[in-house]
Amino acid sequence: MMLINTSVEVKQIIVLAIVLANRCLYILNSTMYSKQNPYESPEMGRSYITDGNQCRCKEVYLSKVNGTKRKGRQRTR
């Protein structure tokens, strides 16, 4: 039982590390692409939807690998 629990924890830690590494690489790529705005690369198009007092930012960017459209995360602020 102990071995199963520790393996699940190790898997969670590995997944978290991969997610953090991807986010750091994404921010680094964006900063290399555009110096004036470090969080927006030229291949990322942003569309803002405003209803009332909430502004939802939808990010749609093209992947450099095969040129297909991927949807970024949607956040409300």
PyMOL Python script that loads the backbone (N, CA, C, O; Angstrom):
from pymol import cmd

cmd.read_pdbstr("""\
ATOM      1  N   MET A   1       0.826  -1.205   0.000  1.00  0.00           N
ATOM      2  CA  MET A   1       0.000   0.000   0.000  1.00  0.00           C
ATOM      3  C   MET A   1       0.868   1.265   0.000  1.00  0.00           C
ATOM      4  O   MET A   1       0.581   2.223  -0.718  1.00  0.00           O
ATOM      5  N   MET A   2       1.926   1.256   0.810  1.00  0.00           N
ATOM      6  CA  MET A   2       2.794   2.432   0.863  1.00  0.00           C
ATOM      7  C   MET A   2       3.407   2.718  -0.497  1.00  0.00           C
ATOM      8  O   MET A   2       3.515   3.875  -0.905  1.00  0.00           O
ATOM      9  N   LEU A   3       3.808   1.666  -1.197  1.00  0.00           N
ATOM     10  CA  LEU A   3       4.465   1.850  -2.497  1.00  0.00           C
ATOM     11  C   LEU A   3       3.504   2.500  -3.492  1.00  0.00           C
ATOM     12  O   LEU A   3       3.912   3.364  -4.268  1.00  0.00           O
ATOM     13  N   ILE A   4       2.231   2.094  -3.477  1.00  0.00           N
ATOM     14  CA  ILE A   4       1.260   2.666  -4.414  1.00  0.00           C
ATOM     15  C   ILE A   4       1.063   4.149  -4.113  1.00  0.00           C
ATOM     16  O   ILE A   4       1.024   4.971  -5.028  1.00  0.00           O
ATOM     17  N   ASN A   5       0.939   4.496  -2.814  1.00  0.00           N
ATOM     18  CA  ASN A   5       0.740   5.902  -2.454  1.00  0.00           C
ATOM     19  C   ASN A   5       1.931   6.744  -2.887  1.00  0.00           C
ATOM     20  O   ASN A   5       1.748   7.821  -3.455  1.00  0.00           O
ATOM     21  N   THR A   6       3.153   6.272  -2.628  1.00  0.00           N
ATOM     22  CA  THR A   6       4.316   7.082  -2.993  1.00  0.00           C
ATOM     23  C   THR A   6       4.431   7.212  -4.509  1.00  0.00           C
ATOM     24  O   THR A   6       4.850   8.258  -5.003  1.00  0.00           O
ATOM     25  N   SER A   7       4.067   6.172  -5.254  1.00  0.00           N
ATOM     26  CA  SER A   7       4.166   6.280  -6.717  1.00  0.00           C
ATOM     27  C   SER A   7       3.163   7.300  -7.240  1.00  0.00           C
ATOM     28  O   SER A   7       3.464   8.026  -8.188  1.00  0.00           O
ATOM     29  N   VAL A   8       1.975   7.368  -6.642  1.00  0.00           N
ATOM     30  CA  VAL A   8       0.990   8.370  -7.066  1.00  0.00           C
ATOM     31  C   VAL A   8       1.520   9.766  -6.761  1.00  0.00           C
ATOM     32  O   VAL A   8       1.383  10.671  -7.583  1.00  0.00           O
ATOM     33  N   GLU A   9       2.129   9.951  -5.578  1.00  0.00           N
ATOM     34  CA  GLU A   9       2.681  11.264  -5.247  1.00  0.00           C
ATOM     35  C   GLU A   9       3.805  11.635  -6.203  1.00  0.00           C
ATOM     36  O   GLU A   9       3.890  12.782  -6.641  1.00  0.00           O
ATOM     37  N   VAL A  10       4.661  10.687  -6.530  1.00  0.00           N
ATOM     38  CA  VAL A  10       5.754  10.967  -7.465  1.00  0.00           C
ATOM     39  C   VAL A  10       5.195  11.352  -8.828  1.00  0.00           C
ATOM     40  O   VAL A  10       5.711  12.268  -9.468  1.00  0.00           O
ATOM     41  N   LYS A  11       4.143  10.664  -9.284  1.00  0.00           N
ATOM     42  CA  LYS A  11       3.535  11.017 -10.565  1.00  0.00           C
ATOM     43  C   LYS A  11       2.983  12.441 -10.528  1.00  0.00           C
ATOM     44  O   LYS A  11       3.153  13.200 -11.482  1.00  0.00           O
ATOM     45  N   GLN A  12       2.323  12.803  -9.427  1.00  0.00           N
ATOM     46  CA  GLN A  12       1.782  14.160  -9.318  1.00  0.00           C
ATOM     47  C   GLN A  12       2.903  15.189  -9.363  1.00  0.00           C
ATOM     48  O   GLN A  12       2.773  16.220 -10.022  1.00  0.00           O
ATOM     49  N   ILE A  13       4.005  14.916  -8.666  1.00  0.00           N
ATOM     50  CA  ILE A  13       5.120  15.863  -8.661  1.00  0.00           C
ATOM     51  C   ILE A  13       5.701  16.000 -10.059  1.00  0.00           C
ATOM     52  O   ILE A  13       6.039  17.105 -10.484  1.00  0.00           O
ATOM     53  N   ILE A  14       5.820  14.884 -10.784  1.00  0.00           N
ATOM     54  CA  ILE A  14       6.369  14.942 -12.139  1.00  0.00           C
ATOM     55  C   ILE A  14       5.446  15.745 -13.052  1.00  0.00           C
ATOM     56  O   ILE A  14       5.916  16.550 -13.856  1.00  0.00           O
ATOM     57  N   VAL A  15       4.141  15.531 -12.932  1.00  0.00           N
ATOM     58  CA  VAL A  15       3.198  16.275 -13.777  1.00  0.00           C
ATOM     59  C   VAL A  15       3.273  17.765 -13.465  1.00  0.00           C
ATOM     60  O   VAL A  15       3.273  18.588 -14.379  1.00  0.00           O
ATOM     61  N   LEU A  16       3.337  18.122 -12.174  1.00  0.00           N
ATOM     62  CA  LEU A  16       3.446  19.535 -11.808  1.00  0.00           C
ATOM     63  C   LEU A  16       4.728  20.141 -12.367  1.00  0.00           C
ATOM     64  O   LEU A  16       4.710  21.267 -12.866  1.00  0.00           O
ATOM     65  N   ALA A  17       5.838  19.412 -12.291  1.00  0.00           N
ATOM     66  CA  ALA A  17       7.104  19.928 -12.809  1.00  0.00           C
ATOM     67  C   ALA A  17       7.020  20.150 -14.312  1.00  0.00           C
ATOM     68  O   ALA A  17       7.536  21.144 -14.821  1.00  0.00           O
ATOM     69  N   ILE A  18       6.368  19.225 -15.032  1.00  0.00           N
ATOM     70  CA  ILE A  18       6.240  19.379 -16.489  1.00  0.00           C
ATOM     71  C   ILE A  18       5.391  20.605 -16.814  1.00  0.00           C
ATOM     72  O   ILE A  18       5.723  21.371 -17.719  1.00  0.00           O
ATOM     73  N   VAL A  19       4.295  20.791 -16.074  1.00  0.00           N
ATOM     74  CA  VAL A  19       3.418  21.944 -16.338  1.00  0.00           C
ATOM     75  C   VAL A  19       4.172  23.247 -16.087  1.00  0.00           C
ATOM     76  O   VAL A  19       4.090  24.180 -16.886  1.00  0.00           O
ATOM     77  N   LEU A  20       4.910  23.310 -14.969  1.00  0.00           N
ATOM     78  CA  LEU A  20       5.665  24.529 -14.666  1.00  0.00           C
ATOM     79  C   LEU A  20       6.737  24.777 -15.716  1.00  0.00           C
ATOM     80  O   LEU A  20       6.949  25.920 -16.121  1.00  0.00           O
ATOM     81  N   ALA A  21       7.412  23.734 -16.160  1.00  0.00           N
ATOM     82  CA  ALA A  21       8.457  23.908 -17.172  1.00  0.00           C
ATOM     83  C   ALA A  21       7.845  24.411 -18.477  1.00  0.00           C
ATOM     84  O   ALA A  21       8.415  25.280 -19.137  1.00  0.00           O
ATOM     85  N   ASN A  22       6.680  23.865 -18.851  1.00  0.00           N
ATOM     86  CA  ASN A  22       6.029  24.342 -20.080  1.00  0.00           C
ATOM     87  C   ASN A  22       5.657  25.812 -19.972  1.00  0.00           C
ATOM     88  O   ASN A  22       5.836  26.573 -20.922  1.00  0.00           O
ATOM     89  N   ARG A  23       5.138  26.213 -18.807  1.00  0.00           N
ATOM     90  CA  ARG A  23       4.753  27.623 -18.650  1.00  0.00           C
ATOM     91  C   ARG A  23       5.978  28.531 -18.728  1.00  0.00           C
ATOM     92  O   ARG A  23       5.936  29.585 -19.362  1.00  0.00           O
ATOM     93  N   CYS A  24       7.075  28.116 -18.076  1.00  0.00           N
ATOM     94  CA  CYS A  24       8.285  28.936 -18.118  1.00  0.00           C
ATOM     95  C   CYS A  24       8.814  29.028 -19.545  1.00  0.00           C
ATOM     96  O   CYS A  24       9.228  30.102 -19.982  1.00  0.00           O
ATOM     97  N   LEU A  25       8.804  27.921 -20.270  1.00  0.00           N
ATOM     98  CA  LEU A  25       9.287  27.951 -21.656  1.00  0.00           C
ATOM     99  C   LEU A  25       8.390  28.835 -22.513  1.00  0.00           C
ATOM    100  O   LEU A  25       8.879  29.557 -23.382  1.00  0.00           O
ATOM    101  N   TYR A  26       7.085  28.785 -22.278  1.00  0.00           N
ATOM    102  CA  TYR A  26       6.162  29.612 -23.061  1.00  0.00           C
ATOM    103  C   TYR A  26       6.434  31.088 -22.831  1.00  0.00           C
ATOM    104  O   TYR A  26       6.452  31.875 -23.777  1.00  0.00           O
ATOM    105  N   ILE A  27       6.651  31.473 -21.545  1.00  0.00           N
ATOM    106  CA  ILE A  27       6.943  32.882 -21.247  1.00  0.00           C
ATOM    107  C   ILE A  27       8.278  33.277 -21.867  1.00  0.00           C
ATOM    108  O   ILE A  27       8.409  34.377 -22.402  1.00  0.00           O
ATOM    109  N   LEU A  28       9.280  32.380 -21.801  1.00  0.00           N
ATOM    110  CA  LEU A  28      10.582  32.703 -22.389  1.00  0.00           C
ATOM    111  C   LEU A  28      10.460  32.870 -23.902  1.00  0.00           C
ATOM    112  O   LEU A  28      11.045  33.795 -24.465  1.00  0.00           O
ATOM    113  N   ASN A  29       9.713  31.992 -24.567  1.00  0.00           N
ATOM    114  CA  ASN A  29       9.532  32.133 -26.014  1.00  0.00           C
ATOM    115  C   ASN A  29       8.846  33.449 -26.348  1.00  0.00           C
ATOM    116  O   ASN A  29       9.215  34.121 -27.311  1.00  0.00           O
ATOM    117  N   SER A  30       7.846  33.818 -25.550  1.00  0.00           N
ATOM    118  CA  SER A  30       7.142  35.066 -25.812  1.00  0.00           C
ATOM    119  C   SER A  30       8.084  36.252 -25.644  1.00  0.00           C
ATOM    120  O   SER A  30       8.032  37.197 -26.430  1.00  0.00           O
ATOM    121  N   THR A  31       8.943  36.215 -24.630  1.00  0.00           N
ATOM    122  CA  THR A  31       9.848  37.351 -24.431  1.00  0.00           C
ATOM    123  C   THR A  31      10.861  37.422 -25.566  1.00  0.00           C
ATOM    124  O   THR A  31      11.271  38.516 -25.954  1.00  0.00           O
ATOM    125  N   MET A  32      11.272  36.279 -26.103  1.00  0.00           N
ATOM    126  CA  MET A  32      12.205  36.330 -27.222  1.00  0.00           C
ATOM    127  C   MET A  32      11.523  36.900 -28.459  1.00  0.00           C
ATOM    128  O   MET A  32      12.161  37.600 -29.246  1.00  0.00           O
ATOM    129  N   TYR A  33      10.233  36.609 -28.644  1.00  0.00           N
ATOM    130  CA  TYR A  33       9.555  37.089 -29.842  1.00  0.00           C
ATOM    131  C   TYR A  33       9.329  38.592 -29.792  1.00  0.00           C
ATOM    132  O   TYR A  33       9.640  39.291 -30.757  1.00  0.00           O
ATOM    133  N   SER A  34       8.796  39.104 -28.690  1.00  0.00           N
ATOM    134  CA  SER A  34       8.466  40.527 -28.669  1.00  0.00           C
ATOM    135  C   SER A  34       9.033  41.141 -27.404  1.00  0.00           C
ATOM    136  O   SER A  34       8.752  40.676 -26.300  1.00  0.00           O
ATOM    137  N   LYS A  35       9.826  42.178 -27.562  1.00  0.00           N
ATOM    138  CA  LYS A  35      10.494  42.804 -26.417  1.00  0.00           C
ATOM    139  C   LYS A  35       9.575  43.806 -25.716  1.00  0.00           C
ATOM    140  O   LYS A  35       9.677  43.984 -24.502  1.00  0.00           O
ATOM    141  N   GLN A  36       8.682  44.462 -26.456  1.00  0.00           N
ATOM    142  CA  GLN A  36       7.894  45.511 -25.813  1.00  0.00           C
ATOM    143  C   GLN A  36       6.795  44.929 -24.928  1.00  0.00           C
ATOM    144  O   GLN A  36       6.479  45.502 -23.886  1.00  0.00           O
ATOM    145  N   ASN A  37       6.214  43.812 -25.322  1.00  0.00           N
ATOM    146  CA  ASN A  37       5.175  43.184 -24.506  1.00  0.00           C
ATOM    147  C   ASN A  37       5.580  41.737 -24.289  1.00  0.00           C
ATOM    148  O   ASN A  37       5.400  40.913 -25.185  1.00  0.00           O
ATOM    149  N   PRO A  38       6.119  41.405 -23.127  1.00  0.00           N
ATOM    150  CA  PRO A  38       6.723  40.082 -22.948  1.00  0.00           C
ATOM    151  C   PRO A  38       5.721  38.943 -22.898  1.00  0.00           C
ATOM    152  O   PRO A  38       6.120  37.787 -23.046  1.00  0.00           O
ATOM    153  N   TYR A  39       4.431  39.217 -22.695  1.00  0.00           N
ATOM    154  CA  TYR A  39       3.493  38.102 -22.552  1.00  0.00           C
ATOM    155  C   TYR A  39       2.671  37.874 -23.810  1.00  0.00           C
ATOM    156  O   TYR A  39       1.710  37.107 -23.779  1.00  0.00           O
ATOM    157  N   GLU A  40       3.021  38.514 -24.908  1.00  0.00           N
ATOM    158  CA  GLU A  40       2.220  38.347 -26.114  1.00  0.00           C
ATOM    159  C   GLU A  40       3.152  38.149 -27.296  1.00  0.00           C
ATOM    160  O   GLU A  40       3.873  39.071 -27.679  1.00  0.00           O
ATOM    161  N   SER A  41       3.145  36.976 -27.867  1.00  0.00           N
ATOM    162  CA  SER A  41       3.976  36.714 -29.043  1.00  0.00           C
ATOM    163  C   SER A  41       3.180  37.056 -30.291  1.00  0.00           C
ATOM    164  O   SER A  41       1.950  37.078 -30.241  1.00  0.00           O
ATOM    165  N   PRO A  42       3.844  37.323 -31.409  1.00  0.00           N
ATOM    166  CA  PRO A  42       3.102  37.744 -32.615  1.00  0.00           C
ATOM    167  C   PRO A  42       2.147  36.694 -33.153  1.00  0.00           C
ATOM    168  O   PRO A  42       1.187  37.041 -33.840  1.00  0.00           O
ATOM    169  N   GLU A  43       2.383  35.404 -32.857  1.00  0.00           N
ATOM    170  CA  GLU A  43       1.476  34.407 -33.409  1.00  0.00           C
ATOM    171  C   GLU A  43       0.254  34.198 -32.527  1.00  0.00           C
ATOM    172  O   GLU A  43      -0.578  33.344 -32.835  1.00  0.00           O
ATOM    173  N   MET A  44       0.121  34.947 -31.444  1.00  0.00           N
ATOM    174  CA  MET A  44      -1.014  34.796 -30.549  1.00  0.00           C
ATOM    175  C   MET A  44      -1.987  35.943 -30.786  1.00  0.00           C
ATOM    176  O   MET A  44      -1.632  37.111 -30.627  1.00  0.00           O
ATOM    177  N   GLY A  45      -3.213  35.604 -31.165  1.00  0.00           N
ATOM    178  CA  GLY A  45      -4.219  36.637 -31.331  1.00  0.00           C
ATOM    179  C   GLY A  45      -5.117  36.670 -30.110  1.00  0.00           C
ATOM    180  O   GLY A  45      -5.590  35.627 -29.660  1.00  0.00           O
ATOM    181  N   ARG A  46      -5.356  37.857 -29.567  1.00  0.00           N
ATOM    182  CA  ARG A  46      -6.207  37.959 -28.378  1.00  0.00           C
ATOM    183  C   ARG A  46      -7.526  38.598 -28.752  1.00  0.00           C
ATOM    184  O   ARG A  46      -7.564  39.601 -29.466  1.00  0.00           O
ATOM    185  N   SER A  47      -8.598  38.019 -28.271  1.00  0.00           N
ATOM    186  CA  SER A  47      -9.913  38.619 -28.481  1.00  0.00           C
ATOM    187  C   SER A  47     -10.545  38.842 -27.113  1.00  0.00           C
ATOM    188  O   SER A  47     -10.598  37.925 -26.293  1.00  0.00           O
ATOM    189  N   TYR A  48     -11.015  40.038 -26.869  1.00  0.00           N
ATOM    190  CA  TYR A  48     -11.607  40.373 -25.585  1.00  0.00           C
ATOM    191  C   TYR A  48     -13.114  40.389 -25.717  1.00  0.00           C
ATOM    192  O   TYR A  48     -13.667  41.010 -26.624  1.00  0.00           O
ATOM    193  N   ILE A  49     -13.780  39.689 -24.791  1.00  0.00           N
ATOM    194  CA  ILE A  49     -15.240  39.670 -24.760  1.00  0.00           C
ATOM    195  C   ILE A  49     -15.663  40.386 -23.477  1.00  0.00           C
ATOM    196  O   ILE A  49     -15.310  39.948 -22.382  1.00  0.00           O
ATOM    197  N   THR A  50     -16.403  41.466 -23.599  1.00  0.00           N
ATOM    198  CA  THR A  50     -16.842  42.192 -22.413  1.00  0.00           C
ATOM    199  C   THR A  50     -18.345  42.063 -22.295  1.00  0.00           C
ATOM    200  O   THR A  50     -19.082  42.367 -23.234  1.00  0.00           O
ATOM    201  N   ASP A  51     -18.800  41.608 -21.127  1.00  0.00           N
ATOM    202  CA  ASP A  51     -20.225  41.644 -20.852  1.00  0.00           C
ATOM    203  C   ASP A  51     -20.378  42.162 -19.427  1.00  0.00           C
ATOM    204  O   ASP A  51     -19.943  41.524 -18.468  1.00  0.00           O
ATOM    205  N   GLY A  52     -21.004  43.334 -19.306  1.00  0.00           N
ATOM    206  CA  GLY A  52     -21.144  43.924 -17.985  1.00  0.00           C
ATOM    207  C   GLY A  52     -19.797  44.431 -17.498  1.00  0.00           C
ATOM    208  O   GLY A  52     -19.152  45.236 -18.169  1.00  0.00           O
ATOM    209  N   ASN A  53     -19.370  43.960 -16.327  1.00  0.00           N
ATOM    210  CA  ASN A  53     -18.102  44.431 -15.775  1.00  0.00           C
ATOM    211  C   ASN A  53     -17.024  43.368 -15.838  1.00  0.00           C
ATOM    212  O   ASN A  53     -15.918  43.588 -15.344  1.00  0.00           O
ATOM    213  N   GLN A  54     -17.318  42.213 -16.436  1.00  0.00           N
ATOM    214  CA  GLN A  54     -16.316  41.160 -16.534  1.00  0.00           C
ATOM    215  C   GLN A  54     -15.660  41.210 -17.905  1.00  0.00           C
ATOM    216  O   GLN A  54     -16.334  41.385 -18.920  1.00  0.00           O
ATOM    217  N   CYS A  55     -14.349  41.057 -17.927  1.00  0.00           N
ATOM    218  CA  CYS A  55     -13.616  41.028 -19.192  1.00  0.00           C
ATOM    219  C   CYS A  55     -12.956  39.673 -19.316  1.00  0.00           C
ATOM    220  O   CYS A  55     -11.997  39.386 -18.600  1.00  0.00           O
ATOM    221  N   ARG A  56     -13.451  38.837 -20.207  1.00  0.00           N
ATOM    222  CA  ARG A  56     -12.847  37.524 -20.405  1.00  0.00           C
ATOM    223  C   ARG A  56     -11.838  37.618 -21.537  1.00  0.00           C
ATOM    224  O   ARG A  56     -12.142  38.116 -22.622  1.00  0.00           O
ATOM    225  N   CYS A  57     -10.659  37.143 -21.273  1.00  0.00           N
ATOM    226  CA  CYS A  57      -9.600  37.196 -22.272  1.00  0.00           C
ATOM    227  C   CYS A  57      -9.447  35.808 -22.872  1.00  0.00           C
ATOM    228  O   CYS A  57      -9.059  34.868 -22.178  1.00  0.00           O
ATOM    229  N   LYS A  58      -9.749  35.674 -24.157  1.00  0.00           N
ATOM    230  CA  LYS A  58      -9.609  34.391 -24.836  1.00  0.00           C
ATOM    231  C   LYS A  58      -8.362  34.450 -25.695  1.00  0.00           C
ATOM    232  O   LYS A  58      -8.247  35.311 -26.567  1.00  0.00           O
ATOM    233  N   GLU A  59      -7.436  33.550 -25.457  1.00  0.00           N
ATOM    234  CA  GLU A  59      -6.200  33.549 -26.228  1.00  0.00           C
ATOM    235  C   GLU A  59      -6.223  32.381 -27.208  1.00  0.00           C
ATOM    236  O   GLU A  59      -6.430  31.233 -26.816  1.00  0.00           O
ATOM    237  N   VAL A  60      -6.012  32.683 -28.464  1.00  0.00           N
ATOM    238  CA  VAL A  60      -5.917  31.652 -29.492  1.00  0.00           C
ATOM    239  C   VAL A  60      -4.582  31.844 -30.190  1.00  0.00           C
ATOM    240  O   VAL A  60      -4.321  32.909 -30.748  1.00  0.00           O
ATOM    241  N   TYR A  61      -3.753  30.844 -30.164  1.00  0.00           N
ATOM    242  CA  TYR A  61      -2.447  30.995 -30.797  1.00  0.00           C
ATOM    243  C   TYR A  61      -2.143  29.781 -31.655  1.00  0.00           C
ATOM    244  O   TYR A  61      -2.696  28.701 -31.443  1.00  0.00           O
ATOM    245  N   LEU A  62      -1.270  29.966 -32.613  1.00  0.00           N
ATOM    246  CA  LEU A  62      -0.904  28.900 -33.539  1.00  0.00           C
ATOM    247  C   LEU A  62       0.292  28.152 -32.987  1.00  0.00           C
ATOM    248  O   LEU A  62       1.245  28.758 -32.498  1.00  0.00           O
ATOM    249  N   SER A  63       0.236  26.848 -33.067  1.00  0.00           N
ATOM    250  CA  SER A  63       1.399  26.077 -32.649  1.00  0.00           C
ATOM    251  C   SER A  63       2.421  26.103 -33.769  1.00  0.00           C
ATOM    252  O   SER A  63       2.070  26.027 -34.946  1.00  0.00           O
ATOM    253  N   LYS A  64       3.707  26.213 -33.389  1.00  0.00           N
ATOM    254  CA  LYS A  64       4.752  26.318 -34.392  1.00  0.00           C
ATOM    255  C   LYS A  64       5.049  24.970 -35.042  1.00  0.00           C
ATOM    256  O   LYS A  64       5.707  24.918 -36.081  1.00  0.00           O
ATOM    257  N   VAL A  65       4.569  23.872 -34.438  1.00  0.00           N
ATOM    258  CA  VAL A  65       4.963  22.555 -34.940  1.00  0.00           C
ATOM    259  C   VAL A  65       4.250  22.242 -36.243  1.00  0.00           C
ATOM    260  O   VAL A  65       4.903  22.008 -37.260  1.00  0.00           O
ATOM    261  N   ASN A  66       2.916  22.232 -36.231  1.00  0.00           N
ATOM    262  CA  ASN A  66       2.207  21.828 -37.436  1.00  0.00           C
ATOM    263  C   ASN A  66       1.259  22.903 -37.956  1.00  0.00           C
ATOM    264  O   ASN A  66       0.522  22.652 -38.910  1.00  0.00           O
ATOM    265  N   GLY A  67       1.255  24.082 -37.360  1.00  0.00           N
ATOM    266  CA  GLY A  67       0.452  25.178 -37.879  1.00  0.00           C
ATOM    267  C   GLY A  67      -1.027  25.062 -37.599  1.00  0.00           C
ATOM    268  O   GLY A  67      -1.820  25.769 -38.222  1.00  0.00           O
ATOM    269  N   THR A  68      -1.433  24.188 -36.677  1.00  0.00           N
ATOM    270  CA  THR A  68      -2.852  24.089 -36.360  1.00  0.00           C
ATOM    271  C   THR A  68      -3.182  25.063 -35.239  1.00  0.00           C
ATOM    272  O   THR A  68      -2.312  25.484 -34.478  1.00  0.00           O
ATOM    273  N   LYS A  69      -4.453  25.408 -35.159  1.00  0.00           N
ATOM    274  CA  LYS A  69      -4.865  26.361 -34.125  1.00  0.00           C
ATOM    275  C   LYS A  69      -5.123  25.621 -32.828  1.00  0.00           C
ATOM    276  O   LYS A  69      -5.845  24.625 -32.795  1.00  0.00           O
ATOM    277  N   ARG A  70      -4.517  26.128 -31.751  1.00  0.00           N
ATOM    278  CA  ARG A  70      -4.782  25.578 -30.422  1.00  0.00           C
ATOM    279  C   ARG A  70      -5.425  26.661 -29.584  1.00  0.00           C
ATOM    280  O   ARG A  70      -5.165  27.847 -29.785  1.00  0.00           O
ATOM    281  N   LYS A  71      -6.256  26.260 -28.652  1.00  0.00           N
ATOM    282  CA  LYS A  71      -6.931  27.231 -27.805  1.00  0.00           C
ATOM    283  C   LYS A  71      -6.184  27.331 -26.487  1.00  0.00           C
ATOM    284  O   LYS A  71      -5.927  26.316 -25.840  1.00  0.00           O
ATOM    285  N   GLY A  72      -5.837  28.534 -26.090  1.00  0.00           N
ATOM    286  CA  GLY A  72      -5.170  28.740 -24.816  1.00  0.00           C
ATOM    287  C   GLY A  72      -6.161  28.697 -23.681  1.00  0.00           C
ATOM    288  O   GLY A  72      -7.336  28.386 -23.877  1.00  0.00           O
ATOM    289  N   ARG A  73      -5.683  29.009 -22.491  1.00  0.00           N
ATOM    290  CA  ARG A  73      -6.574  28.967 -21.330  1.00  0.00           C
ATOM    291  C   ARG A  73      -7.444  30.214 -21.316  1.00  0.00           C
ATOM    292  O   ARG A  73      -7.026  31.295 -21.733  1.00  0.00           O
ATOM    293  N   GLN A  74      -8.657  30.034 -20.828  1.00  0.00           N
ATOM    294  CA  GLN A  74      -9.586  31.159 -20.722  1.00  0.00           C
ATOM    295  C   GLN A  74      -9.648  31.584 -19.269  1.00  0.00           C
ATOM    296  O   GLN A  74      -9.870  30.763 -18.379  1.00  0.00           O
ATOM    297  N   ARG A  75      -9.449  32.881 -19.033  1.00  0.00           N
ATOM    298  CA  ARG A  75      -9.496  33.344 -17.648  1.00  0.00           C
ATOM    299  C   ARG A  75     -10.415  34.552 -17.552  1.00  0.00           C
ATOM    300  O   ARG A  75     -10.538  35.341 -18.488  1.00  0.00           O
ATOM    301  N   THR A  76     -11.060  34.675 -16.391  1.00  0.00           N
ATOM    302  CA  THR A  76     -11.915  35.829 -16.146  1.00  0.00           C
ATOM    303  C   THR A  76     -11.199  36.733 -15.183  1.00  0.00           C
ATOM    304  O   THR A  76     -10.590  36.282 -14.213  1.00  0.00           O
ATOM    305  N   ARG A  77     -11.278  38.026 -15.462  1.00  0.00           N
ATOM    306  CA  ARG A  77     -10.653  38.952 -14.520  1.00  0.00           C
ATOM    307  C   ARG A  77     -11.525  40.169 -14.347  1.00  0.00           C
ATOM    308  O   ARG A  77     -11.177  41.075 -13.591  1.00  0.00           O
TER     309      ARG A  77
END
""", "prot")
cmd.dss("prot")
cmd.show_as("cartoon", "prot")
cmd.util.cbc("prot")
cmd.orient("prot")
